[in-house]
Amino acid sequence: MLQRSTERLDIDLLVLPDTNLILIASVIEPLRGANRISGSELYRWRLLTPDGAPILTTSNIAVPAEGTFRATAEDNPLFVLASYNWRRSATPALKMQLSQAARHRSVIAGIESGTWLLAEASLLHGLPATVHWEDYEDFALAYPEVRAVKDRFVIDGKRLTTSGSLPTVDLMLEIVRQRQGYSLALEVSRLFRYEQPSFHADEPLSAGAAGLRMHDPRVSQAVRLMEEHIEQPLILARLARRVGISARHLQDLFQQSFGAPPHVHYLALRLNAARRKVIETTASFADIAAATGFNSASAFARSYRANFSESPSETRRRLRRRITPSEART
């Protein structure tokens, strides 16, 4: 599941009663966003429940199911979603089904309290796993055979766990990053999350910073400068001087904030800007290349294909329907 691929990934979601609506959305919406931005069905999901009946969420909104969860020989990744009162669902029958499903599923993920279900089914023995911070101590005491950790999410082989709704968004973005690359993950992130806007008129919110946890204002300033210089990109040394730090220090700050160096983030911003022009305009590829800082149309095409697994012309042919800017952000 976590290898570079353009093939569609089908995911089964086992949703338990009293699950938060936002937790379900935290899994589905980043995948929907990836489909929307890419113009391809990269992901498909199916909601299952223990008995096939709709699940009443904690918001008193019923979520319909597409079927009953059964321990079959399917190898699709299985995400187990739970929030409150998970013990009511942890019946011997369900634990047995999870244990049997683990023999075939390529990946099983415990989403928020779903981690408890995986531990109950003995699917996390000897592995690191995370849970909601309020439950950490209780979980560590209840399952000493599991290595409880205080992380937002954990990926360990065939087991994934998350500690809440927003950490689940982080996990889904990481899945998109590993499967489709940094550029698409960055664009999906910007659909759903944002930094708190400044109250000062001279400190505008940077679109490139949206959805990214940047605790150092120098990183925010660097991203803003990147966005202001898409057509004529700044070299790293000059970018660092404008921010007031060394190039090495700026690299370290980017690695801490994004898990990627400045040049990777800068290229992602430029390619995403270029891709929007490919989709939303009829501009020539030479003009798009010039507008996004590439030396030639051929250099642009090579970088575009390396990141999006298709050429700009293939994107246009595939997306014949004209997408307006407002549509692209929904």
GUVO-241896 format. One record per residue (C-alpha): residue number from 0; residue in three letters; x, y, z. Coordinates in steps of 0.25 Angstrom, whole numbers. Example, Ala and Ser with C-alpha at 12.3 -4.5 7.8 and 13.67 -1.06 7.14 Angstrom:
BEGIN
{site 0,ALA,{49,-18,31}}
{site 1,SER,{55,-4,29}}
% end
This chain:
BEGIN
{site 0,MET,{0,0,0}}
{site 1,LEU,{11,10,3}}
{site 2,GLN,{19,8,-10}}
{site 3,ARG,{19,18,-22}}
{site 4,SER,{7,15,-31}}
{site 5,THR,{-3,20,-40}}
{site 6,GLU,{-12,8,-38}}
{site 7,ARG,{-25,10,-31}}
{site 8,LEU,{-25,6,-16}}
{site 9,ASP,{-38,0,-11}}
{site 10,ILE,{-39,2,5}}
{site 11,ASP,{-50,-5,14}}
{site 12,LEU,{-54,4,26}}
{site 13,LEU,{-60,-4,37}}
{site 14,VAL,{-68,7,45}}
{site 15,LEU,{-73,4,59}}
{site 16,PRO,{-84,10,66}}
{site 17,ASP,{-82,24,73}}
{site 18,THR,{-71,27,64}}
{site 19,ASN,{-68,42,62}}
{site 20,LEU,{-73,47,49}}
{site 21,ILE,{-60,55,47}}
{site 22,LEU,{-52,43,49}}
{site 23,ILE,{-59,36,37}}
{site 24,ALA,{-57,49,29}}
{site 25,SER,{-42,49,33}}
{site 26,VAL,{-40,36,26}}
{site 27,ILE,{-49,39,14}}
{site 28,GLU,{-47,53,10}}
{site 29,PRO,{-32,53,8}}
{site 30,LEU,{-34,42,-2}}
{site 31,ARG,{-46,49,-9}}
{site 32,GLY,{-37,61,-10}}
{site 33,ALA,{-26,53,-16}}
{site 34,ASN,{-36,48,-26}}
{site 35,ARG,{-41,62,-29}}
{site 36,ILE,{-28,68,-31}}
{site 37,SER,{-22,57,-39}}
{site 38,GLY,{-34,56,-48}}
{site 39,SER,{-33,41,-46}}
{site 40,GLU,{-39,30,-37}}
{site 41,LEU,{-27,27,-29}}
{site 42,TYR,{-35,23,-17}}
{site 43,ARG,{-48,16,-15}}
{site 44,TRP,{-54,13,-1}}
{site 45,ARG,{-65,4,4}}
{site 46,LEU,{-72,6,18}}
{site 47,LEU,{-75,-7,26}}
{site 48,THR,{-81,-9,39}}
{site 49,PRO,{-82,-21,48}}
{site 50,ASP,{-96,-24,44}}
{site 51,GLY,{-98,-17,31}}
{site 52,ALA,{-107,-6,37}}
{site 53,PRO,{-105,9,37}}
{site 54,ILE,{-96,14,48}}
{site 55,LEU,{-101,25,57}}
{site 56,THR,{-89,34,60}}
{site 57,THR,{-87,43,72}}
{site 58,SER,{-93,54,64}}
{site 59,ASN,{-106,46,63}}
{site 60,ILE,{-104,46,48}}
{site 61,ALA,{-106,32,43}}
{site 62,VAL,{-95,27,33}}
{site 63,PRO,{-100,16,23}}
{site 64,ALA,{-92,4,21}}
{site 65,GLU,{-89,-3,8}}
{site 66,GLY,{-89,-17,14}}
{site 67,THR,{-86,-26,26}}
{site 68,PHE,{-72,-28,31}}
{site 69,ARG,{-67,-42,29}}
{site 70,ALA,{-54,-49,30}}
{site 71,THR,{-52,-53,16}}
{site 72,ALA,{-40,-55,7}}
{site 73,GLU,{-40,-41,2}}
{site 74,ASP,{-26,-34,3}}
{site 75,ASN,{-31,-19,2}}
{site 76,PRO,{-25,-11,14}}
{site 77,LEU,{-35,-11,25}}
{site 78,PHE,{-37,2,34}}
{site 79,VAL,{-44,0,47}}
{site 80,LEU,{-51,13,52}}
{site 81,ALA,{-55,15,66}}
{site 82,SER,{-57,26,76}}
{site 83,TYR,{-66,24,88}}
{site 84,ASN,{-71,11,95}}
{site 85,TRP,{-63,2,86}}
{site 86,ARG,{-63,-9,97}}
{site 87,ARG,{-78,-11,93}}
{site 88,SER,{-74,-15,79}}
{site 89,ALA,{-62,-23,84}}
{site 90,THR,{-69,-36,84}}
{site 91,PRO,{-62,-50,83}}
{site 92,ALA,{-68,-51,69}}
{site 93,LEU,{-63,-38,64}}
{site 94,LYS,{-49,-41,70}}
{site 95,MET,{-49,-54,63}}
{site 96,GLN,{-53,-48,50}}
{site 97,LEU,{-41,-37,51}}
{site 98,SER,{-31,-48,55}}
{site 99,GLN,{-36,-56,43}}
{site 100,ALA,{-36,-44,33}}
{site 101,ALA,{-21,-41,37}}
{site 102,ARG,{-17,-54,30}}
{site 103,HIS,{-21,-48,17}}
{site 104,ARG,{-21,-33,18}}
{site 105,SER,{-9,-26,13}}
{site 106,VAL,{-11,-15,24}}
{site 107,ILE,{-20,-13,36}}
{site 108,ALA,{-21,0,42}}
{site 109,GLY,{-26,4,56}}
{site 110,ILE,{-32,18,55}}
{site 111,GLU,{-33,25,68}}
{site 112,SER,{-40,15,77}}
{site 113,GLY,{-39,5,66}}
{site 114,THR,{-25,3,72}}
{site 115,TRP,{-32,-4,84}}
{site 116,LEU,{-39,-13,75}}
{site 117,LEU,{-26,-18,69}}
{site 118,ALA,{-20,-20,82}}
{site 119,GLU,{-32,-28,87}}
{site 120,ALA,{-30,-37,75}}
{site 121,SER,{-15,-39,78}}
{site 122,LEU,{-11,-32,65}}
{site 123,LEU,{-1,-22,71}}
{site 124,HIS,{7,-32,79}}
{site 125,GLY,{22,-27,80}}
{site 126,LEU,{18,-15,71}}
{site 127,PRO,{18,0,74}}
{site 128,ALA,{4,6,74}}
{site 129,THR,{-2,20,77}}
{site 130,VAL,{-15,24,83}}
{site 131,HIS,{-22,36,87}}
{site 132,TRP,{-14,44,97}}
{site 133,GLU,{-25,43,108}}
{site 134,ASP,{-24,28,107}}
{site 135,TYR,{-9,26,106}}
{site 136,GLU,{-7,22,121}}
{site 137,ASP,{-19,12,121}}
{site 138,PHE,{-15,6,108}}
{site 139,ALA,{0,4,112}}
{site 140,LEU,{-5,-3,125}}
{site 141,ALA,{-16,-12,118}}
{site 142,TYR,{-6,-17,107}}
{site 143,PRO,{8,-18,112}}
{site 144,GLU,{11,-27,100}}
{site 145,VAL,{9,-15,91}}
{site 146,ARG,{19,-3,91}}
{site 147,ALA,{10,9,93}}
{site 148,VAL,{16,21,88}}
{site 149,LYS,{12,36,88}}
{site 150,ASP,{12,39,73}}
{site 151,ARG,{1,45,64}}
{site 152,PHE,{2,32,56}}
{site 153,VAL,{10,20,54}}
{site 154,ILE,{13,12,42}}
{site 155,ASP,{20,-2,45}}
{site 156,GLY,{19,-12,34}}
{site 157,LYS,{5,-17,32}}
{site 158,ARG,{0,-9,44}}
{site 159,LEU,{-4,6,45}}
{site 160,THR,{-10,13,57}}
{site 161,THR,{-14,27,59}}
{site 162,SER,{-17,36,72}}
{site 163,GLY,{-29,44,67}}
{site 164,SER,{-36,51,56}}
{site 165,LEU,{-25,61,51}}
{site 166,PRO,{-14,51,53}}
{site 167,THR,{-22,42,44}}
{site 168,VAL,{-22,53,33}}
{site 169,ASP,{-7,53,35}}
{site 170,LEU,{-7,38,32}}
{site 171,MET,{-15,39,20}}
{site 172,LEU,{-6,50,15}}
{site 173,GLU,{6,41,17}}
{site 174,ILE,{-1,30,9}}
{site 175,VAL,{-3,40,-2}}
{site 176,ARG,{11,45,-1}}
{site 177,GLN,{17,31,-2}}
{site 178,ARG,{8,26,-13}}
{site 179,GLN,{7,39,-22}}
{site 180,GLY,{18,48,-17}}
{site 181,TYR,{20,60,-9}}
{site 182,SER,{14,70,-19}}
{site 183,LEU,{0,63,-18}}
{site 184,ALA,{1,62,-3}}
{site 185,LEU,{4,76,-2}}
{site 186,GLU,{-8,81,-10}}
{site 187,VAL,{-18,71,-3}}
{site 188,SER,{-13,77,10}}
{site 189,ARG,{-16,91,6}}
{site 190,LEU,{-30,87,3}}
{site 191,PHE,{-34,84,17}}
{site 192,ARG,{-25,91,27}}
{site 193,TYR,{-19,105,30}}
{site 194,GLU,{-10,113,39}}
{site 195,GLN,{-17,123,48}}
{site 196,PRO,{-17,136,40}}
{site 197,SER,{-9,147,46}}
{site 198,PHE,{-16,159,52}}
{site 199,HIS,{-6,169,45}}
{site 200,ALA,{-9,174,31}}
{site 201,ASP,{6,173,27}}
{site 202,GLU,{6,158,30}}
{site 203,PRO,{-3,151,20}}
{site 204,LEU,{-6,136,21}}
{site 205,SER,{2,129,11}}
{site 206,ALA,{-6,119,3}}
{site 207,GLY,{7,110,2}}
{site 208,ALA,{7,109,17}}
{site 209,ALA,{-8,105,18}}
{site 210,GLY,{-9,91,25}}
{site 211,LEU,{5,90,29}}
{site 212,ARG,{10,91,44}}
{site 213,MET,{20,102,44}}
{site 214,HIS,{25,106,58}}
{site 215,ASP,{36,115,53}}
{site 216,PRO,{32,128,46}}
{site 217,ARG,{45,127,37}}
{site 218,VAL,{39,115,30}}
{site 219,SER,{26,122,28}}
{site 220,GLN,{34,134,22}}
{site 221,ALA,{42,125,13}}
{site 222,VAL,{30,118,8}}
{site 223,ARG,{24,132,5}}
{site 224,LEU,{36,136,-3}}
{site 225,MET,{35,123,-11}}
{site 226,GLU,{21,126,-15}}
{site 227,GLU,{25,141,-18}}
{site 228,HIS,{36,135,-27}}
{site 229,ILE,{30,124,-35}}
{site 230,GLU,{33,130,-49}}
{site 231,GLN,{48,133,-45}}
{site 232,PRO,{51,123,-33}}
{site 233,LEU,{61,128,-23}}
{site 234,ILE,{74,119,-21}}
{site 235,LEU,{75,113,-7}}
{site 236,ALA,{86,123,-2}}
{site 237,ARG,{78,135,-6}}
{site 238,LEU,{65,130,0}}
{site 239,ALA,{73,127,13}}
{site 240,ARG,{79,141,13}}
{site 241,ARG,{65,148,11}}
{site 242,VAL,{60,140,23}}
{site 243,GLY,{73,143,31}}
{site 244,ILE,{79,130,34}}
{site 245,SER,{89,121,27}}
{site 246,ALA,{85,111,16}}
{site 247,ARG,{88,99,25}}
{site 248,HIS,{79,104,36}}
{site 249,LEU,{68,107,26}}
{site 250,GLN,{69,92,21}}
{site 251,ASP,{69,87,36}}
{site 252,LEU,{56,96,39}}
{site 253,PHE,{49,90,26}}
{site 254,GLN,{53,76,30}}
{site 255,GLN,{47,78,44}}
{site 256,SER,{34,85,38}}
{site 257,PHE,{31,77,26}}
{site 258,GLY,{40,65,26}}
{site 259,ALA,{46,70,13}}
{site 260,PRO,{57,79,9}}
{site 261,PRO,{54,93,3}}
{site 262,HIS,{56,90,-12}}
{site 263,VAL,{46,78,-11}}
{site 264,HIS,{36,88,-5}}
{site 265,TYR,{39,99,-15}}
{site 266,LEU,{38,89,-27}}
{site 267,ALA,{25,84,-22}}
{site 268,LEU,{19,98,-21}}
{site 269,ARG,{24,101,-35}}
{site 270,LEU,{18,88,-41}}
{site 271,ASN,{5,89,-34}}
{site 272,ALA,{4,103,-40}}
{site 273,ALA,{7,98,-53}}
{site 274,ARG,{-3,87,-52}}
{site 275,ARG,{-14,96,-49}}
{site 276,LYS,{-10,104,-62}}
{site 277,VAL,{-10,91,-70}}
{site 278,ILE,{-24,88,-65}}
{site 279,GLU,{-30,101,-63}}
{site 280,THR,{-25,109,-76}}
{site 281,THR,{-22,106,-90}}
{site 282,ALA,{-8,113,-89}}
{site 283,SER,{3,106,-97}}
{site 284,PHE,{13,97,-89}}
{site 285,ALA,{24,106,-93}}
{site 286,ASP,{17,118,-86}}
{site 287,ILE,{13,110,-74}}
{site 288,ALA,{28,105,-73}}
{site 289,ALA,{33,120,-73}}
{site 290,ALA,{22,124,-63}}
{site 291,THR,{26,114,-53}}
{site 292,GLY,{41,115,-54}}
{site 293,PHE,{46,104,-63}}
{site 294,ASN,{56,107,-74}}
{site 295,SER,{49,100,-85}}
{site 296,ALA,{36,92,-88}}
{site 297,SER,{44,79,-89}}
{site 298,ALA,{50,81,-75}}
{site 299,PHE,{36,85,-70}}
{site 300,ALA,{30,72,-77}}
{site 301,ARG,{41,63,-70}}
{site 302,SER,{39,68,-56}}
{site 303,TYR,{24,68,-58}}
{site 304,ARG,{24,53,-62}}
{site 305,ALA,{33,50,-51}}
{site 306,ASN,{24,55,-41}}
{site 307,PHE,{10,52,-47}}
{site 308,SER,{13,40,-55}}
{site 309,GLU,{8,46,-68}}
{site 310,SER,{11,57,-77}}
{site 311,PRO,{4,71,-77}}
{site 312,SER,{-2,67,-91}}
{site 313,GLU,{-7,54,-85}}
{site 314,THR,{-14,61,-73}}
{site 315,ARG,{-21,71,-83}}
{site 316,ARG,{-26,59,-91}}
{site 317,ARG,{-31,51,-79}}
{site 318,LEU,{-38,63,-73}}
{site 319,ARG,{-46,68,-85}}
{site 320,ARG,{-56,75,-76}}
{site 321,ARG,{-51,89,-73}}
{site 322,ILE,{-49,91,-58}}
{site 323,THR,{-51,105,-53}}
{site 324,PRO,{-42,110,-41}}
{site 325,SER,{-54,110,-31}}
{site 326,GLU,{-57,95,-35}}
{site 327,ALA,{-42,91,-33}}
{site 328,ARG,{-43,96,-19}}
{site 329,THR,{-55,88,-15}}
% end
